[in-house]
Every structure is written in C-alpha cells, then in structure tokens.
Amino acid sequence: MKTEDILKNEKASSMILSAVLLPVFVMLIAFVIDIGGSMMLKEELYKACLISAEETSKAIDLNKAQTEGLNNLNADFEQVINDYFQKNFKPVKNASLSNLDYEVIDSIENPKYILVAGQAQYKTFFLKIIGIENINVHSQAQGRLRRIK
C-alpha cells in the first residue's frame, strides 16, 4: 500500500469520527449550560431563603421579651420574610419563583427556629430536545432565634 492511500484512509476515518463526535460534544456542552443555569438559580434561592430566615429571627417583640422573657415573634413576621426574600432573590434568566413557604419550629409564642423554603422553575433551552421543559429547584434555610437571658 502506498503512503498516499494510507493518508487518505486516515483522513476519511478522522472525518467520520469527527462527524459522529461533534454533535455529541455540542449536546454535552448544551446540557451543561442548562444544568449550570439551574444550579445558579438554586444558589440565588438559597441566599434569599437564608437572609430572610436570619432577618426574621431578629423580628421579635421586644416589649414581651423585656417583660415576660419570651421570644415572641412580631405580628408582621410573615411580611418580614416576604420583604427580605424579594429584596434578595434575583432570579437567573428563564426562571420564575413558584412557591415561598415558612415554618416556625416549636411555636410562634416561643420559637426556636424559622425555616424558610422556596421553590422555583428553570425553563430549559437545550434540554427541551430530549423532552425536559423545566427543572424544579428547591432550597431552604433556617434562622435560629437567640434566647433572651
């Protein structure tokens, strides 16, 4: 066999290999972009949950704390959760908040923790090719109330 024939065969086989692997490589990069976007959304969601939980844990009724020694939450603590969450949640492109919830651990009269949980949807761009329209992202954080001595 001549060296010309060997080179032609190697070029042809490398072109075929490139034609097969290039679309696979492009699809992997596209999937990484969608997954990365949803991970950025999860981080934004966690940050907003953490800040709103921490700030709400500071929203105690000072009058009751001084007179009775209890950590009663202010009557407007739900508004505090929503305000701090909205101020700190900056959704990434193609994302929307679908749920914001909270839970007071123990009781409102003498809480130990405030748990803030959020859920958002990331609308995919490339994963639609394989039928994944949205990625649901969940995150939660808690704020611990300090005891008054």
Residue, then its C-alpha position, 0 to 999 in steps of 0.5 A: m500500500k502506498t503512503e498516499d492511500i494510507l493518508k487518505n484512509e486516515k483522513a476519511s476515518s478522522m472525518i467520520l469520527s469527527a462527524v459522529l463526535l461533534p454533535v455529541f460534544v455540542m449536546l454535552i456542552a448544551f446540557v451543561i449550560d442548562i444544568g449550570g443555569s439551574m444550579m445558579l438559580k438554586e444558589e440565588l434561592y438559597k441566599a434569599c431563603l437564608i437572609s430572610a430566615e436570619e432577618t426574621s429571627k431578629a423580628i421579635d417583640l421586644n416589649k414581651a421579651q423585656t417583660e415576660g422573657l419570651n421570644n415572641l415573634n412580631a405580628d408582621f413576621e410573615q411580611v418580614i420574610n416576604d420583604y427580605f426574600q424579594k429584596n434578595f432573590k434575583p432570579v437567573k434568566n428563564a426562571s420564575l419563583s413558584n412557591l415561598d413557604y415558612e415554618v416556625i419550629d416549636s411555636i410562634e409564642n416561643p420559637k426556636y427556629i424559622l425555616v424558610a423554603g422556596q421553590a422555583q422553575y428553570k425553563t430549559f433551552f437545550l434540554k427541551i430536545i430530549g423532552i425536559e421543559n423545566i427543572n424544579v429547584h428547591s432550597q431552604a434555610q433556617g434562622r435560629l432565634r437567640r434566647i433572651k437571658 
